[in-house]
Amino acid sequence: MSAADPREVQRFGTIIVVGGGCYGGYYVRQLHRAVAAKAIAAERLVVVDRDPHCCVAKSLAESERDPIETRLEIADWQTYFDAYLNQAADSQSETARDAIVPSPLMPHLMAEWLVNRAKARWPDRSVHTAAIESSLDVRWQRDGTDGTHYVSFADWMCPINCIEPRMCPVTRDLRDWSLPPTIDAFAREQGTSSAVMHCRHRAYGVGMFDTSEVVAADESIRRAAGHGRAEVIIGTASHCHGALTRLVVE
């Protein structure tokens, strides 16, 4: 689902929240409010956390009645998404209306799945990640210890509930930047392909991207490397912040 008319009810299948800590707890509260206000409709919320005693677990135990079916999935993030996204790729119609709410503190989970899919698809080829050596035209960027390249158009602290409006609340000026097209342009300049999942604000301060975007990224990698060597810049990004992984298929 792309950005919807704000007057329409945005309809989802399953909304998956990454993490049941302070961020996940905030997202669940906001999504419950959005459902109660009929800003969105969904079949269920699934919160993924390996801690059975996380904040969301406690709030669900104390809640008498939630406005939507909400359950906690006790699992490691990578293990959960390996199974969920493999199923989504095999049965796309079943997850066509699903969406994923990322956490600011999570690793680049979507890239991990896409890299593992490429390794499984081409077991006889060299499939690996490499450093992003050139700089993007952004205000802030840094390499993580796991090789993920983090980028941002903000060199200030943004509030968790910022919806990245056209008028930036910090600069108090028009936001004339957006990371997804910036990443696409960077990839073209480097002579590579790109596969970007765009985290958009949907309702009540909660951003998410569609499961179908991750499946589409997997398909774009298959096409790019189907007949020879390819490099793909994998990105999970909002307008302002993002994580990048450079996938190389020899």
Beta strands, then each sheet from edge to edge (+ up, - down):
strand 1: 10-18
strand 2: 40-49
strand 3: 70-74
strand 4: 99-101
strand 5: 127-130
strand 6: 140-143
strand 7: 149-152
strand 8: 193-198
strand 9: 200-203
strand 10: 206-210
strand 11: 230-237
strand 12: 241-249
sheet 1: 3+ 2+ 1+ 4+ 10- 9+
sheet 2: 5+ 12- 7+ 6-
sheet 3: 5+ 12- 11+ 8+
end
